[in-house]
Amino acid sequence: MSDWVIYSIGFLAQILFSGRLILQWILSEKSNKVLTPSLFWKLSLIASFLLFVYGYLRDDFSIMLGQGLTYFIYIRNLQLQGEWQKMHKAFRWFLFVFPVLIVVYYYNNNTYDISNLFQNKDIPFWLLTLGIVAQVIFTFRFVYQWMYSEKNKESSLPFGFWLLSLIGSSLILIYAIIRRDPVLFIGHIMGLFIYSRNLMLLKKQL
């Protein structure tokens, strides 16, 4: 597959990720408090799938790991908001099953492809480690958000979510600069501002 197609998939995913943040930020600024619109989770779900595909096409395990861990958390938040149930049943099954089929199909029975992901000559081990650590921190924000939302029985974006977002995004930005990955760089440079702004809004609410 040509590079322009691969980068197009990645940029489309980042546009959707950035779009969800801009939407959430604008609505929060208007209300002067942090809000969690359902469209935030819908855009997250679509973008996560696209970025997972991008990570595979780039042989970048750290990207795939991050998206694979958060995909179903996005679905759970839509369930908590009552939006998931409104979708057509066939479409919900497609969203659940299709990512699994992609993994099964592309991994070639856990032989050739997995070894490629960990032996990419363009990503030395120390850089891969940095990328994985950054993605784990960035991904854990949604694990934290999910646990917080389950406890309160409503989908929300608490202070810890934005703090982990800021730390994880900063590390991914460093990874992107070293890796020379324009998709990750553009996606996270804008996020740093929005994460910081949401932390400021939440501090005002406390």
Secondary structure, DSSP 8 states (H G I E B T S, - for coil): --HHHHHHHHHHHHHHHHHHHHHHHHHHHHHTS----HHHHHHHHHHHHHHHHHHHHTT-HHHHHHHHHHHHHHHHHHHHTT-GGGS-HHHHHHHHHHHHHHHHHHTTTTSHHHHHHH--TTS-HHHHHHHHHHHHHHHHHHHHHHHHHHHHTS----HHHHHHHHHHHHHHHHHHHHHT-HHHHHHHHHHHHHHHHHHHHHHHH-
